[in-house]
């Protein structure tokens, strides 16, 4: 099987049910999800090599699968709700992971800079690429009917990467780097009794 088809040589690509230009907002959105998936792969490989955060690697690999689901749901020429793969259950599971990672990290009072451990820095890259993908999905949804669940999932996913970056630092004994000119912008919430 040849990897090249030459069918995109005039700037078009296939979506489910038709062909569109490669700069179509849907293609921009799922292309950015593909870029995000690559960065998630880097973070997963880093986590897998570090004993204190190996469980995080399994979460990230599951997210990689779900990013393909998101891209699939965005790649329809016409709406096809009965074929969508992304579900509310996927977003709910992300919320559980966010809560667990938040509990595992120190209380946050100020804005923080991306960084600390290399793994945390990678997860912050994932967070920012995820936010860009979310903006592109919103743009695509202005012109085309889109899966609402994909937008919810991607919105929650950027929160996940933030929480995971902080818990990774905590697990690896690295402190978050606070933005020194930040006021205290986060209210401290009471911690649950252990």
C-alpha positions in Angstrom: 0.0 0.0 0.0 1.3 3.4 -0.9 1.1 6.2 1.7 0.5 8.9 -0.9 -2.6 9.1 -3.0 -2.1 12.4 -4.9 -5.8 13.2 -4.3 -5.0 16.2 -2.2 -2.6 17.8 -4.7 -5.2 20.5 -5.4 -5.8 21.4 -1.8 -8.8 19.2 -1.1 -9.2 16.3 1.4 -11.9 13.7 2.1 -14.3 13.9 4.9 -17.1 11.4 5.6 -19.6 12.0 2.9 -17.6 14.4 0.6 -14.5 16.5 -0.1 -13.6 19.9 1.3 -10.7 22.3 1.1 -7.8 21.5 3.5 -8.3 24.8 5.2 -12.0 24.1 6.0 -12.7 24.9 9.7 -13.5 21.3 10.4 -10.2 20.1 8.9 -8.4 22.8 10.9 -10.1 21.6 14.1 -9.5 17.9 13.7 -6.0 18.6 12.4 -5.2 20.4 15.6 -6.6 17.5 17.6 -4.2 15.3 15.7 -1.3 17.7 16.6 -2.5 17.5 20.2 -2.6 13.7 20.1 1.1 13.8 19.1 2.0 15.9 22.1 -0.1 13.6 24.3 2.0 10.7 23.0 5.2 12.5 24.1 3.7 13.1 27.6 2.5 9.4 27.8 6.0 8.2 26.9 7.6 10.4 29.5 5.1 9.3 32.2 5.6 5.6 31.4 9.3 6.0 32.1 8.8 7.5 35.5 7.6 5.1 38.2 5.7 7.7 40.4 3.5 8.7 37.5 3.1 5.5 35.4 -0.7 5.5 36.1 -0.9 8.8 34.3 0.5 7.2 31.2 -2.5 4.9 31.0 -4.9 7.9 31.3 -3.0 9.6 28.5 -3.1 6.6 26.2 -6.9 6.4 26.7 -7.1 10.2 25.9 -5.2 9.5 22.7 -7.9 7.0 21.7 -10.6 9.5 22.5 -8.9 12.3 20.6 -9.3 10.0 17.5 -13.0 9.7 18.4 -13.3 13.5 18.5 -11.6 13.9 15.2 -13.9 11.3 13.7 -17.0 13.1 14.9 -15.7 16.4 13.4 -15.0 14.8 10.0 -18.6 14.5 8.7 -19.6 16.5 5.6 -23.2 16.4 7.0 -24.4 15.9 10.6 -24.6 12.3 11.6 -25.6 12.2 15.3 -26.3 8.5 15.3 -22.7 7.9 14.3 -21.0 10.1 16.9 -18.4 8.4 19.1 -17.9 10.9 21.8 -20.3 10.6 24.8 -21.1 12.4 28.0 -19.6 9.4 29.9 -16.2 10.2 28.5 -16.4 13.8 29.7 -17.6 12.6 33.1 -14.6 10.3 33.4 -12.3 13.2 32.6 -14.0 15.1 35.4 -13.2 12.3 37.9 -9.6 12.3 36.8 -9.4 16.1 37.1 -10.7 15.9 40.7 -8.2 13.2 41.6 -5.3 15.2 40.1 -6.4 18.3 41.8 -6.5 16.5 45.2 -3.0 15.2 44.6 -1.5 18.7 44.0 -0.9 21.4 46.5 -3.4 24.2 46.9 -3.0 26.8 44.2 -3.2 30.6 45.1 -1.5 32.3 42.1 -1.2 31.8 38.4 1.6 29.4 37.6 4.1 29.2 34.7 4.2 26.1 32.6 7.1 24.0 33.7 8.6 22.3 36.7 9.4 18.7 35.5 9.7 18.0 31.8 6.5 15.9 32.0 4.6 18.8 33.5 6.0 21.1 30.8 4.8 18.6 28.2 1.3 18.5 29.7 1.1 22.3 29.7 2.0 22.2 25.9 -1.0 19.7 25.6 -3.2 22.2 27.5 -2.4 25.1 25.2 -2.8 23.1 22.0 -6.1 21.8 23.4 -7.3 25.3 24.0 -6.5 26.2 20.4 -8.3 23.1 19.1 -11.3 24.2 21.2 -11.3 27.6 19.6 -11.2 26.0 16.2 -14.1 23.7 17.0 -16.1 26.8 18.1 -15.3 28.4 14.8 -16.2 25.3 12.8 -19.5 25.1 14.7 -20.5 28.6 13.6 -20.6 27.3 10.0 -21.4 23.6 10.4 -23.5 21.5 12.7 -21.1 19.8 15.1 -21.2 17.3 17.9 -21.8 19.2 21.1 -20.2 16.4 23.1 -16.9 17.0 21.3 -16.8 20.6 22.4 -17.6 19.7 26.0 -15.0 17.0 26.0 -12.3 19.2 24.6 -13.2 22.0 27.0 -12.8 19.6 29.9 -9.7 18.1 28.5 -7.7 21.3 28.8 -8.6 21.4 32.5 -7.4 17.9 32.8 -4.0 18.7 31.3 -3.6 21.6 33.8 -4.5 19.4 36.8 -2.4 16.5 35.5 0.6 18.8 35.0 0.3 20.0 38.6 -0.1 16.5 40.1 2.8 15.2 38.0 5.0 17.9 39.5 3.8 17.0 43.0 4.4 13.3 42.4 7.9 14.0 41.1 8.8 16.3 43.9 8.9 19.4 41.7 7.3 22.7 42.8 5.1 24.6 40.4 6.7 28.0 39.4 4.3 30.8 40.4 3.9 33.8 38.2 5.6 36.3 40.6 3.5 39.3 39.6 0.3 37.5 40.2 -2.0 38.4 43.0 -3.7 35.6 44.9 -6.4 34.8 42.4 -7.6 31.4 43.5 -9.6 31.0 46.6 -8.6 28.1 48.9 -11.3 25.5 49.1 -11.6 23.3 52.2 -9.8 20.0 51.7 -11.8 16.8 52.1 -11.1 14.8 55.2 -8.9 11.8 54.5 
